[in-house]
Amino acid sequence: MQNNIQNNLISWYNHNHRQFPWRETTNPYYIWISEIMLQQTTTEAVIPYYKRFIQTFDTIDKLASASLEEVYKLWEGLGYYRRAKHIHETAQLICEKYDGQFPDTYEDILKLKGIGPYTAGAICSIAYGLSAPAIDGNVLRIISRLYALTENIALPKAQKNIFHIVNDLLIGYDASAFNQGLMDLGATICRPLNPQCEICPIAPFCKARQSGQQKVLPISIKNIKHKEINYITGIITYQDQYVMIQNPAGLLENLYGFIQYELESPYRFIEEFEKQYYISLSLVSYHGQVKHVFTHRTWHMHIYHFTISKPLSSLYSLNDISQLPVSTAHLKVLKHYLKTIE
């Protein structure tokens, strides 16, 4: 066998690849679900969610016919809930447009909601064996080092260049093993810090290593604006029940949580609540704060306990809440509150 980048990487992958449940199938539906779950989430965290999800919705038809609330409940704790909404909508579209069969071309897959070039490439290569690049952060880093590219890989121009490089490398080779080999190499050997070049299967071809730049490259500088938000978060109770509302469109859409306002005082919270719900609140106690970090924002939730003198329609017992799709941020709030009243 010729000693080149492709053969070395594919041979290494075939002998050393990591074992995951989604690697035991070529079903495009299962691979799609795993790839969406793996966005912004570690592989170890995804495994139990993936297994539960596939056991519950083992076909696209079952996913499409489920309620969004059922989908959210299975997704609870994974975060980035828009992913769950998109796969639910996409499953319905596949049933309507493709008779329940996952599309089998890169172009058609890329048109599906929530699927970008990386996910389309991963599905095409792993499920169908098509020669399609799957460019994620690991691949950007590896190719940058392999070819000693000094461009900022956070920029679209550099990413487009790397896409073409990988596309050329794939021609005539096992695209599934090659793409997954790059994923595993980036996760285990060609890591962001202190790459293990001495055991890397493609180290002989790495220009960054040859020039001593493997700990410098890639250049990856992102311009991210991060917003800090302070909320008064209300634990509002009536007897042994809690007021929880379903979020409108936007962040945490359709998930349940406590009422919160971006205000500076619990007394202003009372004013805002009474203006909106026409029910008076009594302030009982302060229970500290919980911080929850999103990609581009951080919530500082200052927790106050209030009571109402008559019931609202959106009252739930703790048992009821355990059955609702509640946002991770507000589950943290509830857990913190319950701990303070033990």
C-alpha positions in Angstrom: 0.0 0.0 0.0 1.3 3.5 -0.9 2.6 5.5 2.0 0.5 8.7 1.8 -1.8 10.9 3.9 -4.9 9.1 2.9 -3.7 5.5 3.3 -1.9 6.2 6.6 -5.0 7.9 8.1 -7.5 5.3 6.9 -5.3 2.4 8.1 -4.9 4.1 11.5 -8.6 4.7 11.8 -9.5 1.2 10.9 -7.3 -0.2 13.7 -7.8 2.5 16.3 -11.2 4.2 15.9 -13.3 5.1 18.9 -16.4 2.9 19.6 -19.7 4.8 19.5 -23.3 3.4 19.0 -23.8 5.6 15.9 -20.7 4.0 14.3 -22.5 0.6 14.4 -24.8 1.7 11.6 -25.0 3.2 8.2 -28.6 4.3 8.7 -28.6 8.0 7.5 -31.4 8.9 10.0 -29.4 7.6 13.0 -26.2 9.2 11.8 -28.1 12.5 11.3 -29.5 12.4 14.8 -26.0 11.7 16.3 -24.4 14.5 14.3 -27.0 17.0 15.4 -26.6 15.9 19.0 -22.8 16.2 18.8 -23.0 19.8 17.8 -21.7 21.8 20.9 -21.8 18.6 23.0 -19.2 16.1 24.0 -19.4 12.5 22.7 -19.5 11.1 26.2 -22.5 13.3 27.1 -24.3 12.4 23.9 -24.2 8.6 24.2 -27.1 8.1 26.7 -29.3 10.7 24.9 -28.7 9.1 21.5 -29.6 5.7 22.8 -32.8 6.9 24.5 -33.8 8.9 21.4 -33.3 6.1 18.9 -35.0 3.6 21.2 -38.1 5.9 21.4 -38.0 7.2 17.8 -36.5 4.3 15.9 -37.9 5.6 12.6 -38.3 9.0 11.0 -42.1 8.4 10.9 -42.2 8.0 14.7 -40.2 11.2 15.2 -42.4 13.1 12.8 -45.6 12.0 14.4 -44.4 12.8 18.0 -45.3 16.1 19.7 -42.6 18.7 20.0 -43.0 18.5 23.8 -42.1 14.8 23.6 -39.0 15.6 21.6 -38.0 18.3 24.0 -38.4 16.0 27.0 -36.0 13.5 25.5 -33.6 16.4 24.6 -33.8 17.9 28.1 -30.3 18.6 29.4 -28.5 18.6 26.0 -29.0 22.3 25.5 -29.3 24.3 22.3 -33.0 23.2 22.0 -33.4 24.8 18.6 -31.6 21.6 17.3 -34.4 19.5 18.6 -37.0 21.8 17.0 -35.2 21.6 13.7 -34.9 17.8 13.7 -38.7 17.5 14.5 -39.6 19.8 11.6 -37.1 18.1 9.3 -38.5 14.7 10.1 -42.0 16.0 9.1 -40.6 17.4 5.9 -38.9 14.1 5.0 -42.1 12.3 5.5 -44.0 14.7 3.3 -41.5 15.3 0.6 -39.4 12.1 0.5 -42.0 9.6 1.7 -40.1 9.0 5.0 -36.8 8.1 3.2 -33.8 10.2 4.1 -32.5 12.0 1.0 -29.3 10.5 -0.5 -27.7 13.5 -2.3 -25.5 16.2 -0.8 -27.6 18.9 -2.4 -30.9 17.6 -1.0 -29.5 16.9 2.5 -27.9 20.4 2.6 -31.4 21.9 2.0 -32.8 20.4 5.2 -33.3 22.7 8.2 -30.5 22.7 10.7 -28.1 20.9 8.4 -24.9 22.7 7.3 -22.0 21.6 5.0 -20.3 19.6 7.8 -23.3 17.6 8.8 -24.3 17.0 5.1 -20.8 15.8 4.4 -20.7 13.5 7.4 -24.1 11.9 6.5 -23.1 11.6 2.8 -19.8 10.0 3.5 -20.7 7.7 6.4 -24.2 6.6 5.3 -23.8 6.6 1.5 -20.0 6.4 1.0 -20.1 9.6 -1.1 -16.9 11.7 -1.6 -18.0 14.7 0.5 -15.8 16.6 2.9 -17.0 17.0 6.5 -15.1 20.0 7.9 -15.4 20.7 11.6 -13.0 22.3 14.1 -10.8 19.2 14.3 -10.4 19.1 10.5 -9.6 22.8 10.3 -6.9 22.3 12.9 -5.4 19.2 11.3 -5.3 20.6 7.8 -3.9 23.9 9.0 -1.0 22.0 10.6 -0.6 19.5 7.8 -0.1 22.2 5.2 1.3 24.9 7.6 -1.5 27.3 6.7 -1.0 30.6 8.4 -4.5 32.0 7.6 -7.0 32.5 10.5 -9.2 29.4 10.3 -12.0 31.3 11.9 -12.4 33.2 8.6 -14.7 31.9 5.8 -11.9 32.3 3.2 -9.6 30.0 5.1 -12.4 27.5 5.7 -13.2 27.5 2.0 -9.6 26.8 1.1 -9.5 23.8 3.6 -12.7 22.5 2.1 -11.1 22.3 -1.3 -8.0 20.6 0.1 -10.0 17.9 1.8 -12.2 17.5 -1.3 -9.1 16.7 -3.3 -7.7 14.3 -0.7 -10.9 12.3 -0.7 -10.8 11.5 -4.5 -10.5 7.7 -4.9 -10.5 6.9 -1.2 -12.9 5.6 1.5 -14.6 8.9 2.4 -16.3 7.5 5.5 -13.0 6.2 7.1 -11.1 9.3 6.0 -13.6 11.8 7.4 -14.0 9.9 10.6 -10.3 9.4 10.8 -9.8 13.1 10.8 -12.4 13.5 13.5 -10.8 10.9 15.8 -7.3 12.2 15.1 -8.3 15.7 16.1 -10.0 14.4 19.2 -7.2 12.2 20.5 -3.8 13.1 18.9 -3.8 16.4 16.9 -5.3 18.2 19.8 -5.5 22.1 20.2 -2.7 22.1 22.8 0.3 19.8 22.9 -0.4 17.6 19.9 1.1 14.1 20.2 3.1 14.2 17.0 5.2 11.2 18.0 2.2 8.8 17.5 0.4 10.6 14.7 -0.1 8.4 11.6 0.3 11.4 9.2 3.2 13.1 11.1 5.7 12.4 8.2 3.6 14.6 6.0 3.0 17.4 8.5 4.6 20.7 7.4 3.9 22.4 10.7 5.9 19.7 12.5 8.7 19.9 10.0 9.0 23.6 10.7 8.4 23.4 14.4 5.1 25.2 14.2 2.8 22.5 15.4 2.2 24.2 18.8 1.6 27.6 17.1 -0.9 26.5 14.4 -3.7 26.9 13.7 -4.4 30.5 14.0 -8.0 30.7 15.2 -9.2 34.1 16.5 -12.9 34.6 16.7 -14.6 37.9 17.3 -17.4 37.0 19.7 -19.6 39.5 21.4 -20.7 38.2 24.8 -23.6 39.7 26.7 -24.0 39.6 30.5 -27.7 39.7 31.6 -29.0 40.0 35.2 -32.5 38.6 35.9 -34.8 38.6 38.8 -36.1 35.0 38.6 -39.3 34.3 40.5 -40.0 31.1 42.3 -43.8 31.8 42.6 -45.8 29.3 44.6 -49.4 28.7 45.4 -49.6 26.2 48.3 -47.2 23.3 47.0 -47.4 24.3 43.4 -45.0 26.4 41.2 -45.8 28.9 38.5 -44.0 27.9 35.3 -44.5 29.2 31.8 -43.7 28.0 28.3 -41.2 30.2 26.6 -42.3 32.1 23.4 -40.3 32.1 20.1 -36.6 32.8 20.5 -34.0 31.4 23.0 -35.3 28.3 24.8 -38.4 28.4 22.6 -41.3 26.2 23.9 -39.4 25.0 26.9 -40.7 25.7 30.4 -39.2 27.9 33.0 -39.8 30.3 35.9 -41.0 33.9 35.2 -38.0 36.2 35.1 -37.6 39.9 34.2 -34.4 41.9 33.4 -34.9 44.2 36.3 -32.9 45.6 39.2 -35.2 44.8 42.1 -37.7 42.2 43.3 -40.1 45.0 44.0 -40.0 46.0 40.4 -40.6 42.3 39.6 -43.8 42.5 41.6 -44.9 45.6 39.7 -44.2 43.9 36.3 -45.9 40.7 37.3 -49.0 42.4 38.6 -49.2 44.5 35.4 -49.0 41.4 33.3 -51.1 38.8 35.3 -53.4 41.1 37.4 -52.6 39.1 40.5 -50.8 40.4 43.6 -47.5 38.9 44.8 -46.0 38.7 48.2 -42.2 38.6 48.5 -41.0 35.9 50.9 -37.3 35.4 50.6 -34.0 35.7 48.6 -32.3 32.4 47.6 -29.0 33.5 46.0 -28.1 33.4 42.4 -27.4 30.9 39.6 -25.2 31.6 36.6 -25.9 29.9 33.3 -23.6 30.4 30.3 -24.8 30.3 26.7 -22.5 30.7 23.7 -23.0 34.4 23.3 -24.5 35.4 26.6 -24.4 34.7 30.3 -27.5 34.8 32.6 -27.1 35.8 36.2 -30.4 34.7 37.8 -31.2 36.3 41.2 -33.7 34.0 42.8 -36.6 35.3 44.9 -39.5 33.4 46.4 -42.9 34.9 46.0 -46.4 33.7 46.8 -49.8 34.3 45.2 -53.1 34.3 47.0 -55.1 32.7 44.3 -54.3 30.0 41.6 -53.0 30.7 38.1 -53.6 28.3 35.2 -49.9 27.6 34.9 -49.3 25.9 38.3 -47.4 22.6 38.5 -46.4 20.3 41.3 -42.8 19.0 41.5 -44.0 15.7 40.0 -45.6 17.6 37.1 -42.4 19.6 36.5 -40.4 16.4 36.2 -42.6 15.5 33.2 -42.2 18.9 31.5 -39.4 19.8 29.1 -37.7 22.4 31.3 -34.7 24.4 30.2 -31.4 23.5 31.8 -31.0 27.0 33.2 -34.3 26.8 35.1 -33.7 23.2 36.3 -30.5 24.6 37.9 -32.6 27.4 39.5 -35.1 24.9 40.9 -32.4 22.6 42.2 -30.7 25.5 43.9 -33.9 26.7 45.4 -34.9 23.3 46.8 -31.5 22.9 48.3 -31.8 26.2 50.1 -35.1 25.2 51.8 -34.1 21.7 52.9 
